[in-house]
Amino acid sequence: MSQCVVTAWQEDPAGVYCEVGRGIVERISEDSVRIRNENGTKSHYARDMTMFQTEK
């Protein structure tokens, strides 16, 4: 999944998954995934709270 473009989704309080980020996977650890967003900033997402979907 490294260097793939992914969309990150997290569940809101109502139980609905919402898009929280999109970008290129730069690093995957046991606990988190670091994504470089389209504007160049980097975001970290906890793997146990986030669903990742690859883009085609």
Backbone as XML, in Angstrom:
<?xml version="1.0"?>
<chain id="A" units="angstrom">
  <residue number="1" name="MET">
    <atom name="N" x="0.827" y="-1.191" z="0.000"/>
    <atom name="CA" x="0.000" y="0.000" z="0.000"/>
    <atom name="C" x="0.872" y="1.256" z="0.000"/>
  </residue>
  <residue number="2" name="SER">
    <atom name="N" x="2.143" y="1.132" z="0.303"/>
    <atom name="CA" x="3.022" y="2.294" z="0.322"/>
    <atom name="C" x="3.088" y="2.933" z="-1.061"/>
  </residue>
  <residue number="3" name="GLN">
    <atom name="N" x="3.066" y="4.253" z="-1.105"/>
    <atom name="CA" x="3.093" y="5.068" z="-2.317"/>
    <atom name="C" x="1.806" y="4.975" z="-3.131"/>
  </residue>
  <residue number="4" name="CYS">
    <atom name="N" x="0.759" y="4.365" z="-2.588"/>
    <atom name="CA" x="-0.553" y="4.324" z="-3.247"/>
    <atom name="C" x="-1.357" y="5.546" z="-2.821"/>
  </residue>
  <residue number="5" name="VAL">
    <atom name="N" x="-2.249" y="5.983" z="-3.693"/>
    <atom name="CA" x="-3.189" y="7.038" z="-3.325"/>
    <atom name="C" x="-4.361" y="6.370" z="-2.615"/>
  </residue>
  <residue number="6" name="VAL">
    <atom name="N" x="-4.662" y="6.856" z="-1.417"/>
    <atom name="CA" x="-5.756" y="6.286" z="-0.630"/>
    <atom name="C" x="-6.673" y="7.387" z="-0.116"/>
  </residue>
  <residue number="7" name="THR">
    <atom name="N" x="-7.880" y="6.980" z="0.229"/>
    <atom name="CA" x="-8.817" y="7.838" z="0.938"/>
    <atom name="C" x="-8.961" y="7.256" z="2.335"/>
  </residue>
  <residue number="8" name="ALA">
    <atom name="N" x="-8.905" y="8.118" z="3.344"/>
    <atom name="CA" x="-9.056" y="7.700" z="4.741"/>
    <atom name="C" x="-10.462" y="8.041" z="5.208"/>
  </residue>
  <residue number="9" name="TRP">
    <atom name="N" x="-11.105" y="7.072" z="5.882"/>
    <atom name="CA" x="-12.475" y="7.219" z="6.365"/>
    <atom name="C" x="-12.519" y="6.921" z="7.854"/>
  </residue>
  <residue number="10" name="GLN">
    <atom name="N" x="-13.285" y="7.732" z="8.592"/>
    <atom name="CA" x="-13.495" y="7.476" z="10.017"/>
    <atom name="C" x="-14.983" y="7.602" z="10.326"/>
  </residue>
  <residue number="11" name="GLU">
    <atom name="N" x="-15.381" y="6.857" z="11.348"/>
    <atom name="CA" x="-16.774" y="6.840" z="11.757"/>
    <atom name="C" x="-17.103" y="8.083" z="12.587"/>
  </residue>
  <residue number="12" name="ASP">
    <atom name="N" x="-18.221" y="8.736" z="12.271"/>
    <atom name="CA" x="-18.651" y="9.889" z="13.070"/>
    <atom name="C" x="-19.504" y="9.393" z="14.244"/>
  </residue>
  <residue number="13" name="PRO">
    <atom name="N" x="-19.928" y="10.288" z="15.150"/>
    <atom name="CA" x="-20.709" y="9.860" z="16.321"/>
    <atom name="C" x="-22.008" y="9.121" z="15.974"/>
  </residue>
  <residue number="14" name="ALA">
    <atom name="N" x="-22.550" y="9.352" z="14.782"/>
    <atom name="CA" x="-23.788" y="8.681" z="14.368"/>
    <atom name="C" x="-23.524" y="7.316" z="13.739"/>
  </residue>
  <residue number="15" name="GLY">
    <atom name="N" x="-22.231" y="6.948" z="13.617"/>
    <atom name="CA" x="-21.884" y="5.652" z="13.037"/>
    <atom name="C" x="-21.758" y="5.652" z="11.531"/>
  </residue>
  <residue number="16" name="VAL">
    <atom name="N" x="-21.669" y="6.833" z="10.925"/>
    <atom name="CA" x="-21.542" y="6.962" z="9.479"/>
    <atom name="C" x="-20.081" y="7.249" z="9.147"/>
  </residue>
  <residue number="17" name="TYR">
    <atom name="N" x="-19.545" y="6.524" z="8.159"/>
    <atom name="CA" x="-18.163" y="6.769" z="7.748"/>
    <atom name="C" x="-18.088" y="8.028" z="6.886"/>
  </residue>
  <residue number="18" name="CYS">
    <atom name="N" x="-17.131" y="8.898" z="7.224"/>
    <atom name="CA" x="-16.919" y="10.154" z="6.510"/>
    <atom name="C" x="-15.467" y="10.220" z="6.052"/>
  </residue>
  <residue number="19" name="GLU">
    <atom name="N" x="-15.247" y="10.817" z="4.893"/>
    <atom name="CA" x="-13.883" y="10.990" z="4.399"/>
    <atom name="C" x="-13.164" y="12.023" z="5.263"/>
  </residue>
  <residue number="20" name="VAL">
    <atom name="N" x="-11.986" y="11.648" z="5.768"/>
    <atom name="CA" x="-11.209" y="12.560" z="6.611"/>
    <atom name="C" x="-9.875" y="12.935" z="5.976"/>
  </residue>
  <residue number="21" name="GLY">
    <atom name="N" x="-9.509" y="12.274" z="4.888"/>
    <atom name="CA" x="-8.248" y="12.591" z="4.240"/>
    <atom name="C" x="-8.067" y="11.806" z="2.962"/>
  </residue>
  <residue number="22" name="ARG">
    <atom name="N" x="-7.121" y="12.306" z="2.152"/>
    <atom name="CA" x="-6.800" y="11.658" z="0.883"/>
    <atom name="C" x="-5.378" y="12.029" z="0.513"/>
  </residue>
  <residue number="23" name="GLY">
    <atom name="N" x="-4.628" y="11.064" z="0.028"/>
    <atom name="CA" x="-3.273" y="11.356" z="-0.388"/>
    <atom name="C" x="-2.460" y="10.094" z="-0.610"/>
  </residue>
  <residue number="24" name="ILE">
    <atom name="N" x="-1.147" y="10.266" z="-0.653"/>
    <atom name="CA" x="-0.227" y="9.174" z="-0.921"/>
    <atom name="C" x="0.301" y="8.623" z="0.397"/>
  </residue>
  <residue number="25" name="VAL">
    <atom name="N" x="0.252" y="7.310" z="0.545"/>
    <atom name="CA" x="0.767" y="6.662" z="1.753"/>
    <atom name="C" x="2.286" y="6.772" z="1.747"/>
  </residue>
  <residue number="26" name="GLU">
    <atom name="N" x="2.833" y="7.369" z="2.790"/>
    <atom name="CA" x="4.281" y="7.513" z="2.913"/>
    <atom name="C" x="4.882" y="6.525" z="3.891"/>
  </residue>
  <residue number="27" name="ARG">
    <atom name="N" x="4.126" y="6.179" z="4.929"/>
    <atom name="CA" x="4.671" y="5.310" z="5.968"/>
    <atom name="C" x="3.538" y="4.557" z="6.642"/>
  </residue>
  <residue number="28" name="ILE">
    <atom name="N" x="3.804" y="3.281" z="6.905"/>
    <atom name="CA" x="2.843" y="2.448" z="7.620"/>
    <atom name="C" x="3.569" y="1.856" z="8.820"/>
  </residue>
  <residue number="29" name="SER">
    <atom name="N" x="3.009" y="2.072" z="10.006"/>
    <atom name="CA" x="3.564" y="1.451" z="11.212"/>
    <atom name="C" x="2.507" y="0.526" z="11.792"/>
  </residue>
  <residue number="30" name="GLU">
    <atom name="N" x="2.847" y="-0.093" z="12.884"/>
    <atom name="CA" x="1.906" y="-0.995" z="13.536"/>
    <atom name="C" x="0.638" y="-0.269" z="13.983"/>
  </residue>
  <residue number="31" name="ASP">
    <atom name="N" x="0.787" y="1.012" z="14.368"/>
    <atom name="CA" x="-0.324" y="1.766" z="14.940"/>
    <atom name="C" x="-0.934" y="2.816" z="14.025"/>
  </residue>
  <residue number="32" name="SER">
    <atom name="N" x="-0.172" y="3.318" z="13.046"/>
    <atom name="CA" x="-0.674" y="4.443" z="12.258"/>
    <atom name="C" x="-0.204" y="4.390" z="10.810"/>
  </residue>
  <residue number="33" name="VAL">
    <atom name="N" x="-0.844" y="5.234" z="10.001"/>
    <atom name="CA" x="-0.487" y="5.410" z="8.598"/>
    <atom name="C" x="-0.276" y="6.901" z="8.379"/>
  </residue>
  <residue number="34" name="ARG">
    <atom name="N" x="0.858" y="7.252" z="7.751"/>
    <atom name="CA" x="1.125" y="8.658" z="7.424"/>
    <atom name="C" x="0.823" y="8.867" z="5.949"/>
  </residue>
  <residue number="35" name="ILE">
    <atom name="N" x="-0.003" y="9.886" z="5.686"/>
    <atom name="CA" x="-0.419" y="10.218" z="4.327"/>
    <atom name="C" x="0.046" y="11.634" z="3.994"/>
  </residue>
  <residue number="36" name="ARG">
    <atom name="N" x="0.631" y="11.798" z="2.799"/>
    <atom name="CA" x="0.959" y="13.142" z="2.292"/>
    <atom name="C" x="-0.244" y="13.610" z="1.494"/>
  </residue>
  <residue number="37" name="ASN">
    <atom name="N" x="-0.897" y="14.639" z="2.002"/>
    <atom name="CA" x="-2.115" y="15.162" z="1.396"/>
    <atom name="C" x="-1.820" y="15.865" z="0.079"/>
  </residue>
  <residue number="38" name="GLU">
    <atom name="N" x="-2.854" y="16.149" z="-0.673"/>
    <atom name="CA" x="-2.719" y="16.780" z="-1.984"/>
    <atom name="C" x="-2.016" y="18.132" z="-1.908"/>
  </residue>
  <residue number="39" name="ASN">
    <atom name="N" x="-2.146" y="18.838" z="-0.777"/>
    <atom name="CA" x="-1.503" y="20.153" z="-0.635"/>
    <atom name="C" x="-0.088" y="20.043" z="-0.063"/>
  </residue>
  <residue number="40" name="GLY">
    <atom name="N" x="0.413" y="18.815" z="0.140"/>
    <atom name="CA" x="1.771" y="18.602" z="0.609"/>
    <atom name="C" x="1.916" y="18.408" z="2.112"/>
  </residue>
  <residue number="41" name="THR">
    <atom name="N" x="0.868" y="18.696" z="2.874"/>
    <atom name="CA" x="0.940" y="18.477" z="4.320"/>
    <atom name="C" x="0.833" y="16.986" z="4.618"/>
  </residue>
  <residue number="42" name="LYS">
    <atom name="N" x="1.269" y="16.605" z="5.810"/>
    <atom name="CA" x="1.241" y="15.198" z="6.199"/>
    <atom name="C" x="0.273" y="15.005" z="7.355"/>
  </residue>
  <residue number="43" name="SER">
    <atom name="N" x="-0.469" y="13.915" z="7.294"/>
    <atom name="CA" x="-1.426" y="13.574" z="8.346"/>
    <atom name="C" x="-1.178" y="12.149" z="8.791"/>
  </residue>
  <residue number="44" name="HIS">
    <atom name="N" x="-1.413" y="11.904" z="10.073"/>
    <atom name="CA" x="-1.289" y="10.561" z="10.641"/>
    <atom name="C" x="-2.676" y="10.081" z="11.054"/>
  </residue>
  <residue number="45" name="TYR">
    <atom name="N" x="-2.970" y="8.817" z="10.738"/>
    <atom name="CA" x="-4.265" y="8.234" z="11.069"/>
    <atom name="C" x="-4.044" y="6.934" z="11.823"/>
  </residue>
  <residue number="46" name="ALA">
    <atom name="N" x="-4.754" y="6.779" z="12.924"/>
    <atom name="CA" x="-4.673" y="5.547" z="13.713"/>
    <atom name="C" x="-5.313" y="4.412" z="12.922"/>
  </residue>
  <residue number="47" name="ARG">
    <atom name="N" x="-4.600" y="3.303" z="12.829"/>
    <atom name="CA" x="-5.102" y="2.173" z="12.042"/>
    <atom name="C" x="-6.338" y="1.536" z="12.656"/>
  </residue>
  <residue number="48" name="ASP">
    <atom name="N" x="-6.484" y="1.624" z="13.982"/>
    <atom name="CA" x="-7.640" y="0.989" z="14.613"/>
    <atom name="C" x="-8.914" y="1.835" z="14.523"/>
  </residue>
  <residue number="49" name="MET">
    <atom name="N" x="-8.793" y="3.090" z="14.069"/>
    <atom name="CA" x="-9.957" y="3.982" z="13.971"/>
    <atom name="C" x="-10.265" y="4.399" z="12.535"/>
  </residue>
  <residue number="50" name="THR">
    <atom name="N" x="-9.427" y="4.001" z="11.584"/>
    <atom name="CA" x="-9.528" y="4.509" z="10.215"/>
    <atom name="C" x="-9.611" y="3.360" z="9.215"/>
  </residue>
  <residue number="51" name="MET">
    <atom name="N" x="-10.474" y="3.523" z="8.230"/>
    <atom name="CA" x="-10.562" y="2.588" z="7.114"/>
    <atom name="C" x="-9.895" y="3.263" z="5.916"/>
  </residue>
  <residue number="52" name="PHE">
    <atom name="N" x="-9.078" y="2.518" z="5.197"/>
    <atom name="CA" x="-8.361" y="3.059" z="4.035"/>
    <atom name="C" x="-8.851" y="2.383" z="2.780"/>
  </residue>
  <residue number="53" name="GLN">
    <atom name="N" x="-9.066" y="3.206" z="1.735"/>
    <atom name="CA" x="-9.549" y="2.687" z="0.464"/>
    <atom name="C" x="-8.603" y="3.175" z="-0.623"/>
  </residue>
  <residue number="54" name="THR">
    <atom name="N" x="-8.074" y="2.241" z="-1.410"/>
    <atom name="CA" x="-7.196" y="2.631" z="-2.511"/>
    <atom name="C" x="-8.038" y="3.191" z="-3.649"/>
  </residue>
  <residue number="55" name="GLU">
    <atom name="N" x="-7.429" y="4.118" z="-4.375"/>
    <atom name="CA" x="-8.121" y="4.717" z="-5.516"/>
    <atom name="C" x="-7.672" y="4.032" z="-6.787"/>
  </residue>
  <residue number="56" name="LYS">
    <atom name="N" x="-8.574" y="3.947" z="-7.731"/>
    <atom name="CA" x="-8.272" y="3.271" z="-9.006"/>
    <atom name="C" x="-7.820" y="4.251" z="-10.041"/>
  </residue>
</chain>
